[in-house]
């Protein structure tokens, strides 16, 4: 099945510009990490470039919030980003 689309009152350059904008927007949406994504301890360790034991220690100290799903600890990417932001701001705070 073949469809034919006719575009009137749009120059070739305008049409190309519109197509490029749409493609760029879709690529940006696709390449951005999903904020609701859940990470395992191993994946979180890879993202932060630390050991899995360090991640377990951060969870025990309450630095990184995690939820248990059976025997697996899951960390929301949004919670991880928030925890990292808090740690960065505390680094420069004077008491």
N, C-alpha and C positions, 0 to 999 in steps of 0.2 A: 504494500500500500504506500503510495507516494503522495505527499502533500505539496502543494504549491502555495507559497506565500508571496503576496505582492505588497510592496511598500511604496507609497506615493508621498511626494513632497518631502523626501529626505535624500540628502546628497549621499554619495558613496562614502565620503569621509565621515559624515555624521553617523551613518549606519555602522561603520567600522568602529567609531568611538563608543557608540552605545554597546556594541557587542563586547568590546574590550572591558568596559566598566562592569558589565554583568559577569564576565569570566573572572575578573579580578576579585569582585565581591564574593563569588562562590569559592574561589581558592582560599581567600582569607578565612571564611567560615570553616572550610574543611581543615585547614592547617592549624587553627587555634585549638589548644587542648580543651577538652570538655571539662567544665568545672565540677560536674556531678560525678566524675569518674572516681571509682574506688581503686585504691592501690593496696597491694599486699605489702608486708614488711620487706620482702626482697626487692620489690619494685621501688619502694620508697628509698631503700638503701642505695639502689642504683641511681635514682634521681639526685639524691643528696651527696652521692659519692662517699658514703660512710659504710661501716659494717652493719650487718643485721643486728648485732648485739647492741650497737649504739642506738638504733631505732627502738629496740625493746627498752633500753634505759630511758630514752626520751619519753616513751609512753608511760613507764612506771612513775617518772617524775612529774607527769602531767603536762609536759611541754607540747607533746603532740597527742591530740585526742584520737582514740581508735574505738571501733566497735568489733565485738566478736561475732563471727558467723560460724557456729560450730567450733572447730579448732583453729580457724583462721582469723587473724586480726586484719581488719580492713580499715584503711585510712582514706578519708575523702580528700581529694586534691585541694578543694577549697579550704578545708581545715588545715592542711599542710601549708598552703600559701599564707593563711592567716597567722599560723604559729611562727613561720619564718619572719613575717613582718613584725610581729611582737618582739621577737628575739633581737632583730636589728634595731628597733627603737629603744629597747632596754640597754643595749650595749653603750649607747651614748648618754644615757641618763645619769645625772650626778645626784647623789643623795645628800 
